């Protein structure tokens, strides 16, 4: 019955014609099945394109049609044999009478995720139509995004700020701790293909510094948009009636034999938006430019080379402190708004083998990321010094080489990675620089040693060389380890999950704009370490799902310096703990989901506040999210609605005010004409009831002197897209 349910459930497939190994990876992700492939099966073989709503058996048959390769789906696994083979298992399906060989390499994954794992697919991103990174994580109560401005948004996972996670874009490490009033990773969500989050426990191959988990952003690729050789593109534009903001994008891409390319350019321009109370929120206008270029080449041997460059530029007047509306009692010479210029860029070279064979499945990544922020500095008039621009720049040259060793019960990924990070402040009076270099060695095993059991465990060792603003140097080394597992208590019905990790994170660089060239480092900053725990259950029955998890993250000696000469090595202990529960029901053309998170965050044993928690953590509390979507297939119409409900939260630091709850509801309708499926028309209604609120993670809500940066009030957004 479980096998029949797996193979007969229709899913939306979009797999371009490509190398067989790449196509089977995509099939594994989109079908939710594990895929095993015989070692000599894939070399030199290209797949057919698969598009449409099909059951996995139909999709796999279409993908392999004409190749002479056998295939069989059994017990949640698709077994792929060898070309032009004969005889053997009578249950195998083959276009030319072929049969399956013993599988020795594993692709894809199971339909369910481990405790703390979140995957946001390209289909989900398309459905969300995100305008900001906050929209990307909508529906996930355990992930909050502070600030309503893209350039000052920060992501918090279980209350832990993202600079304590291993954050990558296309495999490139991000080192963007520039200014505590700006964001850490300015990302145009229009560039994204998928997002993966490990909340708390992260594998060793997620990269160094995964103290509170990992976030991996993946951008679009030409091979995801075309069915084999050819050229295409799209034009999209949206209009936000709240702020009179126009955002438009244009893309062109192509695949010809072994060469593929993609170019995408997006620009947005608009005015300040109005909050739910009808007031205009100063400094919230849009002036955004972003783009990405990718070029790839795949040889007949399966060797694939790709280089990409992505850039996002934001240049507009912002609140004096860009993550805050206003603070009472500030000096009169500080203007309400000032110009912020933020520029982030990311360049990545990647080598992979798309036809791996058992023990040889290499990957090489070399990357350079850079974020620059320029802001004017205003000094007291008595000093007779006119305003001047200060520039903070963070950069990282990083990379890794790893190999996946596959065998009949799973695989082991082993490799070496490195980074060279630099944080620099160009200032008229106090220029300063901190630097660090790190080299790490790691291995992560993902195996199924027994029936109904899935284990992942790994370790990494890191050696870091840190240089302070004074030129003093320290070298430290540390060890990290993790283990997580799943066990089907009742096969395909009830799954138990658990995980633990200990992480050595080295010494994090300080924020650029508070660096002091005269810091007293004493015996040197202490390396930060963490311990993460999670336990969960997932129940599935027919089309119903219920899941829950309990988690805890402890950060020890988490560096959080301030400008004063004696505070350069200041550090705190942080604890985040809580639980999440959720449920959902899926039917043929839609779904409904509800989730609840209850998260408490402490710093040095006391409730966290958003000021002491800068670059550490933010208060969280209780959050409820709801989502419902349904597609009327014959009409080409999709309708959906979602809500976020934050309950009142009074577990606050001494002297702070309780957080007020809020309720935000959104809805959308999308139309794809059945006779012109290259066109999409969409209408979104955000914050339907005009709630006046700030996201729970936004700075300063608990302080009586702070007017927080409000989210936009009711907003009607129209979007049109044409693909050719």
C-alpha positions as CSV (number, residue, x, y, z in Angstrom):
1,X,0.0,0.0,0.0
2,X,2.8,2.4,0.9
3,X,4.5,1.6,-2.5
4,X,1.3,2.1,-4.4
5,X,0.7,5.4,-2.6
6,X,4.2,6.6,-3.4
7,X,4.1,5.7,-7.1
8,X,0.5,6.8,-7.8
9,X,0.6,10.3,-6.2
10,X,0.9,12.8,-9.0
11,X,3.5,15.5,-8.7
12,X,4.5,18.5,-10.7
13,X,7.8,17.7,-12.6
14,X,10.0,20.2,-14.5
15,X,13.2,18.4,-15.5
16,X,15.1,19.7,-18.6
17,X,16.9,17.3,-20.9
18,X,20.5,17.0,-19.5
19,X,23.0,14.5,-18.3
20,X,21.4,11.4,-16.8
21,X,23.0,12.0,-13.4
22,X,21.8,15.6,-13.2
23,X,18.3,14.5,-14.3
24,X,18.1,11.8,-11.7
25,X,19.1,14.3,-9.0
26,X,16.3,16.5,-10.1
27,X,13.9,13.6,-10.2
28,X,14.9,12.6,-6.7
29,X,14.2,16.1,-5.4
30,X,10.9,16.5,-7.2
31,X,9.5,13.0,-6.6
32,X,10.6,12.7,-2.9
33,X,12.1,9.3,-3.8
34,X,15.6,8.0,-3.1
35,X,17.3,7.2,-6.4
36,X,20.1,4.5,-6.8
37,X,22.1,4.3,-9.9
38,X,24.6,1.6,-11.1
39,X,28.1,2.9,-11.5
40,X,28.5,2.5,-15.3
41,X,24.9,3.5,-16.2
42,X,25.1,7.2,-16.6
43,X,28.3,8.0,-18.3
44,X,27.7,9.7,-21.7
45,X,23.9,9.2,-21.4
46,X,21.5,12.2,-21.7
47,X,17.9,12.2,-20.4
48,X,14.7,13.3,-21.9
49,X,12.8,16.3,-20.7
50,X,9.9,15.7,-18.3
51,X,7.2,18.3,-17.7
52,X,3.8,18.2,-16.3
53,X,1.8,16.6,-13.5
54,X,2.6,12.9,-13.5
55,X,3.0,10.1,-11.0
56,X,6.7,9.2,-10.4
57,X,6.5,6.0,-12.4
58,X,5.3,7.9,-15.5
59,X,7.8,10.6,-15.0
60,X,10.7,8.2,-14.7
61,X,9.6,6.2,-17.8
62,X,9.4,9.4,-19.8
63,X,12.8,10.6,-18.5
64,X,14.5,7.3,-19.5
65,X,12.5,6.6,-22.7
66,X,14.8,5.5,-25.6
67,X,17.9,5.1,-23.4
68,X,17.5,1.3,-22.9
69,X,18.0,1.8,-19.1
70,X,15.9,-0.3,-16.7
71,X,14.1,1.2,-13.8
72,X,12.0,0.1,-10.9
73,X,10.3,1.9,-8.0
74,X,9.9,0.0,-4.8
75,X,9.6,0.9,-1.1
76,X,10.3,4.6,-1.7
77,X,13.4,4.0,-3.9
78,X,13.8,4.2,-7.6
79,X,16.4,1.7,-8.8
80,X,18.1,2.6,-12.1
81,X,19.9,-0.2,-14.0
82,X,22.3,-0.1,-16.9
83,X,21.8,0.6,-20.6
84,X,21.0,-2.2,-23.0
85,X,21.1,-4.9,-20.3
86,X,18.8,-8.0,-20.3
87,X,17.4,-10.6,-18.1
88,X,17.1,-10.4,-14.3
89,X,14.4,-9.0,-12.1
90,X,11.0,-9.5,-13.9
91,X,9.7,-6.5,-11.9
92,X,12.0,-4.1,-13.5
93,X,10.7,-1.8,-16.3
94,X,12.7,-1.2,-19.4
95,X,12.2,0.5,-22.7
96,X,14.3,-2.2,-24.3
97,X,14.0,-5.2,-22.0
98,X,16.8,-4.0,-19.8
99,X,17.1,-4.9,-16.0
100,X,18.6,-3.2,-13.0
101,X,22.2,-3.7,-11.8
102,X,23.3,-3.6,-8.2
103,X,23.1,0.0,-7.2
104,X,26.3,1.6,-5.8
105,X,25.6,5.3,-5.9
106,X,22.8,7.3,-4.2
107,X,21.2,10.5,-5.3
108,X,18.2,12.6,-4.1
109,X,16.7,12.1,-0.7
110,X,13.6,10.8,1.1
111,X,10.4,12.6,1.0
112,X,10.6,13.6,4.6
113,X,13.2,15.9,6.2
114,X,15.3,15.5,9.3
115,X,14.5,17.3,12.6
116,X,15.3,21.0,12.0
117,X,15.6,20.7,8.2
118,X,13.6,23.1,6.0
119,X,13.6,23.0,2.2
120,X,12.0,25.8,0.2
121,X,11.8,24.6,-3.4
122,X,11.6,26.6,-6.6
123,X,7.9,25.8,-6.9
124,X,7.3,27.2,-3.4
125,X,9.2,30.3,-4.2
126,X,7.2,30.8,-7.3
127,X,4.0,30.4,-5.4
128,X,5.2,32.9,-2.7
129,X,6.2,35.5,-5.3
130,X,8.6,37.0,-2.7
131,X,9.5,40.7,-2.8
132,X,11.9,40.5,0.2
133,X,13.8,37.8,2.1
134,X,11.0,37.9,4.8
135,X,8.6,36.6,2.1
136,X,10.9,33.8,1.3
137,X,10.6,32.4,4.9
138,X,6.9,33.1,5.3
139,X,5.0,30.2,6.8
140,X,8.0,29.2,8.9
141,X,7.3,30.3,12.5
142,X,10.8,29.2,13.7
143,X,12.4,31.7,11.3
144,X,11.9,35.4,11.8
145,X,13.2,38.3,9.7
146,X,13.7,41.7,11.5
147,X,13.1,45.0,9.7
148,X,10.8,45.9,6.8
149,X,13.6,47.2,4.7
150,X,15.5,44.7,2.5
151,X,18.8,46.4,3.1
152,X,18.5,46.1,6.9
153,X,16.8,42.7,7.2
154,X,18.4,40.0,9.3
155,X,17.3,36.4,9.5
156,X,16.9,34.7,12.9
157,X,16.6,30.9,13.1
158,X,15.1,29.9,16.4
159,X,16.1,33.4,17.6
160,X,19.8,33.0,16.7
161,X,21.1,35.7,14.4
162,X,22.3,34.5,11.0
163,X,25.9,35.5,11.4
164,X,26.1,32.6,13.8
165,X,25.1,30.2,11.0
166,X,27.0,29.0,8.0
167,X,25.4,31.1,5.3
168,X,26.3,30.3,1.6
169,X,25.1,31.6,-1.7
170,X,25.8,29.0,-4.5
171,X,28.3,27.5,-2.2
172,X,30.1,30.8,-1.4
173,X,30.6,31.7,2.2
174,X,29.1,35.0,3.2
175,X,31.0,37.3,5.6
176,X,28.8,40.3,5.8
177,X,28.8,41.7,9.4
178,X,29.2,45.3,8.3
179,X,26.9,47.6,10.4
180,X,24.5,46.6,13.1
181,X,21.8,49.0,11.7
182,X,22.0,47.3,8.3
183,X,21.4,43.8,7.1
184,X,23.9,41.1,6.8
185,X,22.9,39.5,3.5
186,X,21.1,41.7,1.0
187,X,19.5,39.2,-1.4
188,X,17.1,39.7,-4.3
189,X,14.7,36.8,-3.9
190,X,13.9,37.0,-7.6
191,X,17.4,35.4,-8.2
192,X,16.6,32.4,-6.0
193,X,15.9,28.8,-7.1
194,X,15.9,27.1,-3.7
195,X,16.7,27.7,0.0
196,X,17.8,25.1,2.5
197,X,18.0,25.6,6.3
198,X,19.5,23.4,9.0
199,X,18.0,24.8,12.2
200,X,20.5,24.0,15.0
201,X,22.2,20.7,14.0
202,X,24.1,21.1,10.7
203,X,26.3,18.6,8.9
204,X,30.1,19.0,8.7
205,X,30.0,19.7,5.0
206,X,27.7,22.7,5.5
207,X,30.9,24.7,6.1
208,X,32.8,26.3,9.1
209,X,31.0,28.4,11.7
210,X,27.7,26.5,11.7
211,X,27.2,27.4,15.3
212,X,23.4,27.7,15.2
213,X,22.9,25.8,11.9
214,X,23.2,26.7,8.2
215,X,21.4,28.5,5.5
216,X,22.1,27.7,1.8
217,X,20.8,29.9,-0.9
218,X,20.8,28.6,-4.5
219,X,20.3,30.8,-7.5
220,X,18.6,30.1,-10.8
221,X,20.3,28.1,-13.6
222,X,19.5,28.0,-17.4
223,X,19.1,24.2,-17.2
224,X,16.3,24.6,-14.8
225,X,14.4,26.8,-17.3
226,X,14.8,25.0,-20.6
227,X,13.9,21.5,-21.9
228,X,17.2,20.7,-23.7
229,X,18.8,22.8,-26.4
230,X,17.3,26.1,-27.1
231,X,17.0,29.7,-26.0
232,X,14.5,31.5,-23.8
233,X,13.8,34.4,-21.5
234,X,11.2,36.2,-19.5
235,X,10.0,39.6,-18.6
236,X,8.3,40.4,-15.3
237,X,7.0,43.6,-13.7
238,X,5.0,44.4,-10.6
239,X,3.4,47.5,-9.1
240,X,2.8,48.1,-5.4
241,X,0.0,50.6,-4.9
242,X,1.0,51.3,-1.2
243,X,4.3,52.9,-2.1
244,X,3.9,53.4,-5.9
245,X,6.8,51.0,-6.4
246,X,7.6,49.5,-9.8
247,X,9.9,46.4,-9.9
248,X,10.8,45.0,-13.3
249,X,13.1,42.1,-14.4
250,X,14.3,40.7,-17.6
251,X,16.2,37.5,-18.3
252,X,17.7,35.6,-21.2
253,X,19.1,32.1,-21.1
254,X,20.1,29.3,-23.4
255,X,21.5,25.8,-23.7
256,X,23.3,24.5,-26.7
257,X,24.9,21.1,-26.5
258,X,27.3,21.4,-23.6
259,X,27.2,25.2,-23.2
260,X,24.6,27.0,-21.1
261,X,24.2,30.6,-20.0
262,X,21.8,32.8,-18.0
263,X,21.6,36.6,-17.6
264,X,19.1,38.3,-15.3
265,X,18.7,42.0,-14.5
266,X,16.2,43.5,-12.0
267,X,15.5,47.0,-10.9
268,X,13.0,48.6,-8.5
269,X,12.0,52.2,-7.9
270,X,9.4,53.6,-5.6
271,X,8.4,55.9,-2.7
272,X,8.2,55.5,1.1
273,X,5.4,53.1,2.1
274,X,2.6,53.7,4.6
275,X,2.2,51.7,7.8
276,X,-1.1,50.3,9.0
277,X,-1.8,53.5,11.0
278,X,-1.7,55.5,7.7
279,X,1.6,57.3,8.5
280,X,4.3,57.4,5.9
281,X,7.4,55.5,7.2
282,X,10.4,57.7,6.3
283,X,13.4,56.1,4.6
284,X,11.5,53.1,3.1
285,X,11.7,54.0,-0.6
286,X,12.9,51.6,-3.1
287,X,16.0,52.1,-5.3
288,X,17.4,48.7,-6.1
289,X,19.5,47.1,-8.8
290,X,20.4,43.5,-9.0
291,X,21.5,40.9,-11.5
292,X,23.3,37.7,-12.1
293,X,25.2,36.1,-15.0
294,X,26.1,32.4,-15.3
295,X,28.1,30.5,-17.9
296,X,28.5,26.8,-17.9
297,X,30.2,24.1,-20.0
298,X,29.6,20.4,-19.8
299,X,31.9,18.0,-21.7
300,X,30.8,14.7,-23.1
301,X,32.8,13.1,-20.3
302,X,30.4,14.7,-17.7
303,X,32.9,17.2,-16.4
304,X,31.0,20.4,-15.8
305,X,32.5,23.9,-15.2
306,X,30.4,26.9,-14.2
307,X,31.2,30.5,-13.3
308,X,28.7,33.0,-12.0
309,X,28.6,36.6,-10.8
310,X,25.8,38.0,-8.8
311,X,25.4,41.6,-7.5
312,X,22.8,43.6,-5.6
313,X,23.0,47.4,-5.1
314,X,20.7,49.5,-2.8
315,X,21.1,53.3,-2.8
316,X,18.4,55.4,-1.1
317,X,17.7,57.6,2.0
318,X,17.2,55.4,5.0
319,X,16.3,56.1,8.6
320,X,19.4,57.4,10.4
321,X,19.6,53.9,12.0
322,X,18.3,51.9,9.1
323,X,16.7,49.1,11.2
324,X,14.9,51.6,13.5
325,X,12.1,54.1,12.9
326,X,13.3,56.8,15.4
327,X,14.9,57.0,18.9
328,X,13.9,59.8,21.2
329,X,16.6,61.9,22.9
330,X,19.2,61.6,20.1
331,X,21.4,64.6,19.4
332,X,19.7,67.4,17.3
333,X,22.4,67.3,14.6
334,X,21.4,63.8,13.6
335,X,19.0,64.0,10.7
336,X,15.9,61.7,10.5
337,X,17.2,60.0,7.4
338,X,20.6,59.7,5.7
339,X,21.9,58.1,2.5
340,X,22.9,54.5,2.7
341,X,24.7,52.9,-0.2
342,X,25.0,49.1,0.0
343,X,26.6,46.9,-2.6
344,X,26.9,43.1,-2.3
345,X,28.5,40.9,-4.9
346,X,29.3,37.2,-5.2
347,X,31.5,35.4,-7.7
348,X,31.6,31.6,-7.8
349,X,33.5,29.0,-9.9
350,X,32.3,25.4,-9.6
351,X,33.5,22.1,-11.1
352,X,31.4,19.0,-10.8
353,X,31.2,15.6,-12.5
354,X,27.7,15.0,-13.7
355,X,28.4,11.4,-14.4
356,X,29.8,10.2,-11.1
357,X,30.9,6.6,-10.6
358,X,30.6,5.2,-7.1
359,X,33.8,6.3,-5.4
360,X,34.4,9.3,-7.6
361,X,32.0,12.2,-7.4
362,X,34.1,15.4,-7.0
363,X,33.2,19.0,-6.4
364,X,35.4,22.1,-6.4
365,X,34.2,25.5,-5.4
366,X,36.3,28.7,-5.5
367,X,34.4,31.9,-4.5
368,X,34.8,35.6,-3.6
369,X,32.1,37.5,-1.8
370,X,32.2,41.2,-0.9
371,X,29.8,43.7,0.8
372,X,30.4,47.4,1.0
373,X,28.4,50.0,2.9
374,X,28.9,53.7,2.6
375,X,27.1,56.1,5.1
376,X,27.6,59.8,6.0
377,X,28.8,60.5,9.5
378,X,27.5,63.6,11.4
379,X,29.5,65.1,14.2
380,X,28.6,67.8,16.8
381,X,28.6,71.3,15.2
382,X,31.1,72.5,17.9
383,X,33.8,70.4,16.2
384,X,33.4,72.4,13.0
385,X,33.9,69.2,11.0
386,X,31.5,68.8,8.0
387,X,29.7,65.4,7.4
388,X,32.0,62.8,5.8
389,X,31.4,59.3,4.4
390,X,32.6,56.2,6.2
391,X,32.9,53.0,4.3
392,X,32.8,49.5,5.7
393,X,33.9,46.6,3.6
394,X,33.8,42.9,4.4
395,X,35.1,40.3,2.0
396,X,35.8,36.6,1.8
397,X,37.9,34.5,-0.5
398,X,36.8,30.9,0.1
399,X,36.5,27.5,-1.4
400,X,36.4,23.8,-1.0
401,X,37.3,20.5,-2.6
402,X,35.3,17.4,-1.7
403,X,34.4,14.0,-3.0
404,X,31.3,11.9,-2.4
405,X,32.1,8.2,-1.9
406,X,29.0,6.2,-2.7
407,X,28.3,2.6,-1.7
408,X,25.3,0.4,-1.3
409,X,24.0,1.7,2.0
410,X,24.8,5.4,1.5
411,X,27.6,7.8,0.9
412,X,30.4,9.7,2.6
413,X,31.4,13.3,1.7
414,X,34.9,14.1,2.6
415,X,36.9,17.3,1.8
416,X,38.9,20.3,2.7
417,X,37.7,23.9,2.8
418,X,39.3,27.3,3.5
419,X,38.5,31.0,3.9
420,X,40.3,34.2,4.1
421,X,38.1,36.9,5.6
422,X,38.6,40.6,6.1
423,X,36.6,43.4,7.8
424,X,37.8,46.9,7.1
425,X,36.5,50.4,8.1
426,X,37.6,53.5,6.1
427,X,37.0,56.3,8.6
428,X,38.4,59.8,8.9
429,X,39.5,59.3,12.5
430,X,39.5,55.6,13.4
431,X,40.2,53.3,10.4
432,X,40.6,49.7,11.5
433,X,40.9,46.2,10.1
434,X,40.4,42.6,11.4
435,X,41.3,39.5,9.5
436,X,41.1,35.8,9.8
437,X,42.2,32.7,7.9
438,X,40.8,29.2,8.4
439,X,41.4,25.8,6.9
440,X,39.2,22.9,7.7
441,X,39.0,19.2,7.0
442,X,35.7,17.3,7.2
443,X,33.8,14.2,6.5
444,X,30.0,13.5,6.7
445,X,28.4,10.1,6.3
446,X,24.8,9.6,5.3
447,X,23.8,6.0,5.4
448,X,20.9,3.5,5.9
449,X,22.6,0.8,7.9
450,X,19.4,-1.1,8.7
451,X,15.9,-1.2,7.4
452,X,13.8,1.9,8.3
453,X,16.9,3.6,9.8
454,X,18.7,6.7,8.4
455,X,21.8,8.0,10.0
456,X,24.0,11.1,9.3
457,X,27.1,11.7,11.3
458,X,30.3,13.6,10.7
459,X,33.2,15.7,12.0
460,X,35.4,18.5,11.1
461,X,38.7,20.0,12.4
462,X,39.5,23.7,11.9
463,X,42.6,25.8,12.3
464,X,42.1,29.6,12.4
465,X,44.6,32.4,12.4
466,X,43.1,35.7,13.7
467,X,44.6,39.2,13.4
468,X,43.2,42.1,15.5
469,X,42.9,45.8,14.7
470,X,46.2,46.3,16.6
471,X,48.1,43.8,14.4
472,X,48.3,41.2,17.2
473,X,47.8,37.6,16.1
474,X,46.3,34.5,17.6
475,X,46.1,30.9,16.3
476,X,43.5,28.5,17.5
477,X,42.2,25.0,16.6
478,X,39.1,23.1,17.4
479,X,37.0,20.1,16.6
480,X,33.3,19.8,15.7
481,X,31.1,16.7,15.5
482,X,27.4,15.9,14.7
483,X,25.1,13.0,14.6
484,X,21.4,12.8,13.6
485,X,19.1,10.0,12.7
486,X,15.6,9.0,11.8
487,X,13.8,5.7,12.5
488,X,10.5,4.6,11.1
489,X,8.6,3.5,14.2
490,X,5.7,2.5,11.9
491,X,7.0,2.3,8.3
492,X,5.9,5.3,6.3
493,X,3.5,6.4,9.1
494,X,5.4,7.4,12.2
495,X,9.0,8.6,12.1
496,X,11.2,9.5,15.1
497,X,14.1,12.0,14.6
498,X,16.9,13.3,16.8
499,X,20.2,15.1,16.4
500,X,23.1,16.6,18.3
501,X,26.1,18.8,17.3
502,X,29.1,20.4,19.0
503,X,30.6,23.2,16.9
504,X,33.9,25.0,17.2
505,X,33.5,28.4,15.4
506,X,36.8,30.1,16.0
507,X,36.9,33.9,16.6
508,X,34.3,35.9,14.6
509,X,35.3,39.2,13.1
510,X,33.8,42.3,14.6
511,X,31.4,44.6,13.0
512,X,33.2,47.1,10.8
513,X,31.5,50.3,12.1
514,X,32.4,49.6,15.8
515,X,36.0,48.5,15.3
516,X,38.5,50.4,17.4
517,X,42.2,50.5,16.3
518,X,43.1,50.8,20.1
519,X,41.2,47.7,21.4
520,X,42.9,46.0,24.3
521,X,42.7,42.3,23.3
522,X,44.4,41.1,26.5
523,X,45.1,37.4,26.0
524,X,43.0,37.4,22.9
525,X,39.3,36.7,22.2
526,X,38.0,33.3,23.0
527,X,36.8,31.0,20.2
528,X,33.0,30.6,20.3
529,X,31.5,27.1,20.6
530,X,28.0,25.8,20.5
531,X,25.9,22.7,21.3
532,X,22.7,22.0,19.5
533,X,20.0,19.4,20.3
534,X,16.8,18.4,18.6
535,X,14.2,15.7,18.9
536,X,11.1,15.3,16.8
537,X,8.3,13.1,15.6
538,X,6.5,13.1,12.2
539,X,3.3,11.2,11.5
540,X,1.8,10.7,8.0
541,X,-1.5,9.1,7.2
542,X,-2.9,9.2,3.7
543,X,-2.6,13.0,2.9
544,X,-2.4,14.2,6.5
545,X,0.9,15.2,8.2
546,X,1.5,16.0,11.9
547,X,5.0,16.9,13.1
548,X,6.7,18.3,16.2
549,X,10.1,19.0,17.6
550,X,11.9,20.2,20.7
551,X,15.2,22.0,20.3
552,X,18.0,23.9,22.2
553,X,21.0,25.8,21.1
554,X,23.8,27.0,23.4
555,X,26.4,29.5,22.3
556,X,29.4,29.8,24.6
557,X,31.7,32.8,24.6
558,X,29.9,34.4,21.6
559,X,31.9,37.5,20.8
560,X,29.9,40.8,20.8
561,X,32.4,43.7,21.0
562,X,31.6,47.3,21.5
563,X,33.7,50.4,20.5
564,X,35.2,51.1,23.9
565,X,38.9,50.2,24.1
566,X,38.3,47.6,26.9
567,X,35.3,45.9,25.2
568,X,36.9,44.5,22.1
569,X,36.8,40.9,23.4
570,X,33.4,41.2,25.1
571,X,31.5,37.9,24.8
572,X,28.2,36.4,26.1
573,X,26.5,33.1,26.5
574,X,23.3,32.6,24.6
575,X,20.6,30.0,24.9
576,X,17.7,29.4,22.6
577,X,15.2,26.7,23.4
578,X,11.6,25.8,22.6
579,X,9.4,23.6,20.5
580,X,7.5,23.6,17.2
581,X,4.4,21.7,16.1
582,X,2.6,21.7,12.8
583,X,0.1,19.8,10.7
584,X,-1.1,19.8,7.1
585,X,-3.4,18.2,4.6
586,X,-2.7,17.9,0.9
587,X,-5.2,17.1,-1.8
588,X,-4.7,16.8,-5.5
589,X,-4.6,20.5,-6.4
590,X,-3.9,22.2,-3.1
591,X,-2.9,22.0,0.5
592,X,-3.4,23.5,4.0
593,X,-0.7,24.0,6.7
594,X,-0.6,25.3,10.2
595,X,2.5,25.7,12.3
596,X,3.3,26.9,15.8
597,X,6.6,27.9,17.4
598,X,7.3,28.7,21.0
599,X,10.9,30.1,21.5
600,X,12.6,31.6,24.5
601,X,16.0,33.2,24.1
602,X,18.4,34.1,27.0
603,X,21.7,36.0,27.1
604,X,23.8,35.3,30.1
605,X,20.9,33.7,31.9
606,X,18.4,36.6,31.4
607,X,15.8,37.2,28.7
608,X,17.3,38.5,25.5
609,X,16.8,42.1,24.3
610,X,17.4,43.3,20.8
611,X,20.3,45.7,21.8
612,X,22.4,43.3,23.9
613,X,21.5,40.7,21.3
614,X,23.1,42.5,18.4
615,X,24.8,39.9,16.2
616,X,23.7,37.3,18.7
617,X,20.0,36.7,19.1
618,X,16.6,38.4,19.3
619,X,13.5,37.8,21.4
620,X,11.0,35.4,19.7
621,X,8.0,34.2,21.7
622,X,5.0,32.4,20.3
623,X,4.3,32.6,16.5
624,X,1.5,30.8,14.5
625,X,1.5,30.6,10.7
626,X,-1.3,29.3,8.4
627,X,-1.2,28.7,4.7
628,X,-3.8,27.5,2.2
629,X,-3.5,27.1,-1.6
630,X,-5.7,25.6,-4.2
631,X,-5.4,25.4,-8.0
632,X,-8.4,25.2,-10.4
633,X,-6.4,23.3,-13.1
634,X,-9.0,23.5,-15.9
635,X,-9.2,27.3,-15.5
636,X,-5.5,28.0,-14.8
637,X,-6.4,29.8,-11.6
638,X,-4.6,29.5,-8.3
639,X,-5.9,31.1,-5.1
640,X,-4.1,31.2,-1.7
641,X,-4.0,32.9,1.7
642,X,-1.7,32.9,4.6
643,X,-1.5,34.4,8.1
644,X,1.1,35.1,10.8
645,X,-0.1,35.6,14.3
646,X,2.3,36.7,17.0
647,X,1.1,36.3,20.6
648,X,1.8,38.8,23.3
649,X,5.2,38.1,24.8
650,X,6.2,39.3,28.3
651,X,9.3,37.2,29.0
652,X,11.5,40.3,28.5
653,X,14.7,41.8,30.0
654,X,14.4,43.9,33.2
655,X,13.2,47.4,32.5
656,X,11.9,46.4,29.0
657,X,8.3,46.6,27.8
658,X,6.3,43.5,26.8
659,X,6.0,42.8,23.1
660,X,2.5,43.3,21.7
661,X,1.0,40.6,19.5
662,X,-0.1,41.1,16.0
663,X,-2.2,39.4,13.3
664,X,-1.4,39.7,9.6
665,X,-3.4,38.2,6.8
666,X,-2.5,38.0,3.1
667,X,-4.1,36.6,0.0
668,X,-3.4,36.2,-3.7
669,X,-5.0,35.0,-7.0
670,X,-2.9,33.9,-10.0
671,X,-4.0,33.2,-13.5
672,X,-2.2,31.3,-16.2
673,X,-4.3,31.2,-19.4
674,X,-4.6,27.5,-20.4
675,X,-4.1,28.5,-24.0
676,X,-1.1,30.8,-23.3
677,X,0.8,29.0,-20.5
678,X,3.7,31.4,-21.0
679,X,1.8,34.2,-19.4
680,X,1.1,34.7,-15.7
681,X,-1.0,37.4,-14.1
682,X,-1.1,37.7,-10.3
683,X,-2.7,40.0,-7.7
684,X,-1.5,40.0,-4.0
685,X,-3.3,41.7,-1.1
686,X,-0.8,42.1,1.7
687,X,-1.8,43.0,5.3
688,X,-5.5,42.8,4.5
689,X,-6.7,44.3,7.7
690,X,-4.1,47.1,7.8
691,X,-2.3,46.0,11.0
692,X,0.2,48.4,12.5
693,X,3.1,46.2,13.6
694,X,6.8,45.4,13.4
695,X,8.1,41.9,12.9
696,X,8.9,40.3,16.3
697,X,12.7,40.3,15.4
698,X,12.8,44.0,14.5
699,X,15.1,46.1,16.7
700,X,13.9,48.2,19.7
701,X,10.3,47.3,20.2
702,X,10.8,46.6,23.9
703,X,12.4,50.1,24.6
704,X,10.1,53.0,25.4
705,X,12.3,55.5,23.7
706,X,12.3,53.6,20.3
707,X,9.7,53.9,17.5
708,X,10.3,50.7,15.7
709,X,10.5,50.3,11.9
710,X,6.9,49.4,11.0
711,X,6.0,47.0,8.3
712,X,3.9,48.3,5.4
713,X,0.2,48.5,5.8
714,X,-2.4,47.2,3.4
715,X,-0.7,46.8,0.0
716,X,-2.3,45.8,-3.3
717,X,0.4,44.4,-5.7
718,X,-0.1,43.5,-9.4
719,X,2.4,41.3,-11.2
720,X,2.7,40.1,-14.8
721,X,5.2,37.8,-16.3
722,X,5.8,36.6,-19.9
723,X,8.1,33.7,-20.7
724,X,9.3,33.0,-24.2
